[in-house]
Amino acid sequence: MRKVKIKKKYKAGLGVIIFLVIISAFLLSYYELDDIKGLLPVNKTYLKEIERKQKEDYEACLKEPFKEEELTIDLVNKENEINEFIKTKNYQASFKYEDLTTNFTYSYDASKIYYGCSLIKLVDAIYLINKAILGEIDLDKETVVYKASYKKDSSIEMDKRHIGEAISLRDLITYAITVSDNTAHMMLIDYIGFNNLKSYGQSLGAKVILSGGDKYGNQTANDTNIYLKEAYRIITESEEYGPFLKEIMGNNNRNAFNTDDIKIYHKYGSWSIYYHDIGLNLDIENPYAISILTLHEGRNYQEVVQNIHAKVKELHDMFIESRKKTCYAQVYEIAS
């Protein structure tokens, strides 16, 4: 039988192949598969698609509605801390907070009824702005004639106008929100109709709107947060009227929330022993609504509002960090 001679170059090639097989087996046994992925050719387009999908899933997770199982021990402890803080300080106050992205909420005595003072003026504004959005009225063309019977104290802007003058709805809304002009409110509620405004508030879910026998009525923190959520919807959804509402709520007229670091878009109300401030924190990753109703007018109302708000902001930040950790684990750590 004739022997087959293998040329030297083929012998060398075969040796290289055997060597590579041995090295590959060694690497697979020594390293985890993930450890050597970087040594292998990859489809960059495929990896980018995976990264994009993971980012989308993470962002979607951050926005998912709050579930009770997310209420960690740390969050419960923070809520209890806020309760004890209010009791220890002997604050006569109620509040409601709600994260407007996830609907995570926390409140303290939020169904307690207070005289609402000027908080009703925000309802004037959102009622009429919604009418304008629907095309039913024109805020600049529709006017109300200033009658002597409308004139009230605490009317900084309307005191500059004259009896018999036709004032646009836009101006009246602006006065009612920016400086809490009482005459402007009387003109607006007469234009809207007392029962129409009450029915509108009830259609949003409010329980005690315009109860109490006058044109300001009673409020609860539960109800005022409903109005704030509707204001937020207008601000975020209406290209034409959202900026207007945001601008007039951005005033600093007796704004007890605002500090050097925090800006709240608000409406306050005060009379006799009552001081209330309700508003939206819009300039953050997860906006929220907060209503703080108190019996501290003429005393330490600003301290009460700012201290309660600071505690609630801590709760908000704690929840957001907890949500981020949970979503990161679900999307990235489990996937890996």
TAJOMO-V694847 format. One record per pair of residues at least 6 apart in sequence whose C-alpha atoms are under 7 Angstrom apart, sorted by sequence separation. I is the first residue (numbers start at 0). J is the second residue. If there is no record, write none. Layout:
[[I;J] [I;J]]
This chain:
[[97;103] [98;104] [130;136] [131;137] [174;180] [175;181] [209;215] [210;216] [211;217] [235;241] [257;263] [268;274] [269;275] [280;286] [281;287] [97;104] [131;138] [209;216] [210;217] [234;241] [256;263] [268;275] [280;287] [96;104] [97;105] [175;183] [200;208] [208;216] [209;217] [233;241] [234;242] [267;275] [268;276] [279;287] [280;288] [96;105] [174;183] [175;184] [208;217] [267;276] [279;288] [95;105] [96;106] [207;217] [208;218] [234;244] [266;276] [267;277] [278;288] [279;289] [95;106] [197;208] [207;218] [234;245] [265;276] [266;277] [278;289] [94;106] [95;107] [171;183] [197;209] [265;277] [266;278] [277;289] [278;290] [94;107] [254;267] [265;278] [277;290] [291;304] [93;107] [94;108] [95;109] [253;267] [264;278] [265;279] [276;290] [277;291] [93;108] [94;109] [147;162] [249;264] [263;278] [264;279] [276;291] [93;109] [146;162] [206;222] [248;264] [249;265] [263;279] [264;280] [275;291] [276;292] [145;162] [146;163] [205;222] [248;265] [263;280] [275;292] [145;163] [156;174] [248;266] [262;280] [274;292] [275;293] [144;163] [145;164] [245;264] [274;293] [144;164] [145;165] [205;225] [273;293] [274;294] [144;165] [145;166] [255;276] [273;294] [274;295] [143;165] [144;166] [203;225] [272;294] [273;295] [274;296] [142;165] [143;166] [272;295] [273;296] [142;166] [143;167] [156;180] [272;296] [142;167] [155;180] [157;182] [271;296] [272;297] [141;167] [142;168] [154;180] [157;183] [274;300] [140;167] [141;168] [153;180] [154;181] [269;296] [139;167] [153;181] [154;182] [138;167] [139;168] [152;181] [138;168] [139;169] [151;181] [138;169] [151;182] [150;182] [149;182] [65;101] [149;185] [64;101] [65;102] [149;186] [62;100] [63;101] [64;102] [65;103] [62;101] [143;186] [255;301] [124;172] [256;304] [255;304] [256;305] [255;305] [227;278] [227;279] [120;175] [121;176] [120;176] [228;288] [227;288] [117;179] [120;184] [123;187] [224;288] [123;188] [224;289] [224;290] [223;290] [177;247] [220;290] [176;247] [177;248] [220;291] [176;248] [220;292] [177;250] [173;247] [178;252] [177;252] [176;266] [119;215] [117;215] [116;215] [115;215] [116;216] [115;216] [114;216] [115;217] [114;217] [115;218] [113;217] [114;218] [122;226] [112;217] [113;218] [125;230] [112;218] [113;219] [112;219] [111;219] [110;219] [109;219] [110;220] [109;220] [110;221] [109;221] [128;240] [95;220] [94;220] [95;221] [93;220] [95;224] [121;266] [118;266] [118;267] [117;267] [118;268] [117;268] [116;268] [117;269] [115;268] [116;269] [116;270] [100;285] [100;286] [98;285] [99;286] [98;286] [99;287] [98;287] [99;288] [97;287] [98;288] [97;288] [96;288] [97;289] [96;289] [95;289] [96;290] [95;290] [94;290] [95;291] [94;291] [93;291] [94;292] [92;291] [93;292] [92;292] [93;293] [92;293] [91;293] [92;294] [91;294] [90;303] [81;310] [77;314] [74;314] [74;318] [61;322] [61;323] [61;326] [60;326] [57;326] [57;327] [57;330] [56;330] [53;330]]
